[in-house]
Amino acid sequence: MLQIDIEKILQGADGVLNLNLKCNIEKGEFVAIMGKSGSGKTTLLRILAGLEEARGNIGMNGVAWMGTKNPLAVQKRNIGFLFQDYALFENMSVEENLLFVKNDKAFAHELLAITELLTLKNQRPNRLSGGQKQRVALCRAMMNRPQLLLLDEPLSALDSVMRLKLQDEILKLHKAFGMTSIMVSHDASEIYRLASRVLVLENGQLVKDGTPKEVMMGEKIGLEGELLTLDAEDIGTLLVGEQLIEVAFSAQEAKNLKLGQKISLARHKIL
């Protein structure tokens, strides 16, 4: 279990912000963090990783990371961190980028096989596509078999097809290694697809905490689904992430709908 009880005063664009968060995250959970820009999301990840200081306590599986006289060093927290920037070593091959973290060739090859990169292990980053680079970065973040994986909007620069591909890879690795994952994202569909729990920050405060359906159906934050069926009662079934959701349409609106159409949930009644 990850136990968080922290406070930090931040200077944001809109003035002073008090990041104040207290919650527990169970082992194996995939938690998404939402909130407007400047609400403290990335700062929270950096505090968890030990890259920024704060007041309070952080503990992981009974080990104190913060709150003691000597906070646990970054390299001893066994964290994987995946940023928007790939931050790969351009003078090293794909395989060498992974082995730089830990000299375990068998595990590096296992990760590259899972992410369909094994045939590219001798290529350098400048020969790879953006999506391939991001997969290498994901593998590198996994090389120490982290107990906690932190993801700071890692897919925001990719096109929709590659985002879906990388979402699958992240979820596959999360499940395969039974780790705890925390992801900052503004993409509602991405959160619905990956997360088992959502935390919403507002001005540094935790204002919502629940399943994606509980949190995001209330917020209806840009959530879209693909229309799969529409019955005679004007009830449609939408595919949102990997979930099926029933939505009620007006008779007039139903006349103009087509199967496969993208539907925003913000203007409809969820059944």
N, C-alpha and C positions, 0 to 999 in steps of 0.2 A: 504493500500500500504506500502511495505517495501522500504525505501529509503536508499541507501548505497553510501557513499562517504568517503572512508578511504584510509589511507596510513600507511605502517609499514615496517621498514627495518628489514629483516631477515638474519640470518647467515646460509646459506645452505651448502651442501657438495661441491658445485661448487663455493662457495664464497658468496658475499653479494647479496641479492635479495631484490628488492623494490616491495612489494605488493602494488599495486595501482589500486583501483577498484571504479568505479562510475556507478551505474545503479539503476533502479527502478524495483521492482517486484510486480506485481499486486496481490491483494488478490485472493486466490484460485488457483494460478499458481502452477504447479509442475515443478521445475527447477532442472536440472541436471548440475553438474559442472564437467568438464573433464580437463585433463591436465596431463603432465608427473609428476612423483614423484618429490616432491620438488618445485612444481610450486606455492604453497601457498593455496591449496584447503582446507586442514584440518584447517590451521590457520585461514582462512576466517570464517569457521563455529564457531570456538572457539571465535573469535572476536564478531560475531553476538550473541553468547550465553552469552557474558560478562565474559568469562573465560580468555581472554587475552586483553591487552590494545592496542590501536592504536590511531593515529591522525585522525581527521576528524569527520564525523557526521553519525549517524544511527538513523532513525526514523521509527516507526511503527504505521500506522493509526493515524498520527498526534501527537504521543507521542514521545518525544526525548529519545532515549536510550543512546546515546553517543554524545558528543560535547558540553554538558553543564558543568557547574562547578561541578555538582554531577551526574555522570553517573548512569543510572538506575541499581539497583542491579540485580544480576542474577535471584533471586527468584521472582522478580517483572516483568520479561519480558514475562512470560507466554509462555515458550518455552518447547517443548519436544525434547529430544536429544537421538538418538539411535546410539550406538557405535558398532564396531565390537565385542567387549567384552560384554557379556550379563550383567555382573555386578549385578547379582541377589543376594539377601541375602539368603545364603544357610540354615540358621536356621529358615527361615520363609516359610510358604506354598505359593503356587501360589497366592491365594487370599490375604494373608497378605502382600506379596510384593507390590500388587497394593494399598491396603489400607494404607500402610506406606506413600504413596504420598498424598492421600486424603481419608478421612474416608467417602466414598460414596459407600456403598455395592451394591446398585442398579445399579450404573453406571459401577462398576467393573464387575458385572455379565453380563451386556450388552456387554461390550468389550470382555469378555471371551466367550460369546455365539457367537459373530461375528467371532471370530478366532477359534471356535470349541475347546475351552479349558475348558468349564464350568464343565465338568465331572472330570477334574483334579484339581479343585480349592483347594483341601485339600492336594495335593501332594507337596513334597518339590522338589527343583530344581534338586537334585541328582538322582531323579527318572525319570527325563524327558530326552527326546532326544534333540540333538542340535537344531533341528527345533522348537521343542516345547518351549525350553528355549528362543529362539529368539522371538517367538510369545508372550511369557509372557513379555519380555523386551519391545516389541512394545506396548502392552496394558498398561504397566506401564508408558511409555512415553506419552500415551494419557490421563492419569487419570485427569490431570488438564485442559482437553479440550484446548490444546495449540492453539494459533493463528498462531504459526510457528513451524513446525516439521523439525528438522535437522537430516539428516541420513548420517553417515560417513562410507561408504562401509559396511553396516550392514550385507550383505548376502554373503560376499566374501569367508567365510569359509564353506559354505554349498554346498551340491551336487546339480546337475542341477535340479533334480526333486523338491527338497525342495526349491531351489531358486525361481522356478516358482510359487510354492505354496505361499511363503512369499511375492512375488511381487504382487500377487492377493490380499493378506490381506492388504498390504500397500496401494494399489490403492483403495480398498474398503473403508478403514478408511479415506483416504484423501478426497474422494468424499462425504462420509456420513457426515463428520463434516465440510466440506467446508473450510478447513484450507489451508494455504500456506505451501508448502513443498520444501525443498532444499536438494538435495542428491548428495554426492560425489560418483562417480563410475567410474571404468575403463571398465565396461562391456557394450559394444555397444548395444547388444540386450536388455539388461536390461533398458538402457536409452531410447531406441526406444519404449519399452513397456510401460514405466511409465511416461516419461517426456513430457510436452507440450512445453518446452523451454530448450535450452542448452547454457551454457556459457563455453567457452574454455579459460583456463588460460595458459599463456606461460611466464615463468620467472616473474610471479607476475602480468602480464598485461593481460587485457581482450582483446583477439585477435579475437574472434568470438562470435556472439550472434544471435540466431535464432531458428527456429523450429528444431526438430531432423532431419527432412528430409533435410532442408537447410544446416545445419551444417555438418551432418554426411555423406550425399551423396558426399559432396565436399571433406571431409576428407577420406571417406570410411575406417573408423577406425575399422578394424576387424569385420565388419558387415556381418552377415550371414542370409540367409533365407532358408526356406524349399520350394522346388520346388513342386508346386501344379498342374500346367498345362504346356503343351508345344505344341504349334500349328504347323501347316505345314510351317509357315514362320520362324520357329526357334525362336519364341518369347515365353518366359517363364513367368509364374506368380509365384512370390515368396511371402511367408508369412513371414514378418519380424515384430516381436512383434505381434501387432494386425493390422498391415498395409499390404495391398497387393501392390506389386511393380512389374512392368513389366521390364524384362531384355532381351536384344538381345544377342543371342549366334551365334557363327560361325556355319556353316553347319557341319563341322567336329566335333566340340565339342558337338553339339546337338545329334549326333548319339550315344554318350556314356552316355547320361544323363538318369536318372531314377526318376520317381515321388517319392517324399519323401526325395530325396537326399538334403543334406545341401550344399548350394552354397555360396561362398564368393562374395560379391559385389565389392570387390576391383579391380577385373580384368575384369569387364563387363560394358557395356553401359547401363545406366539407362534410360528408356523411360518415 
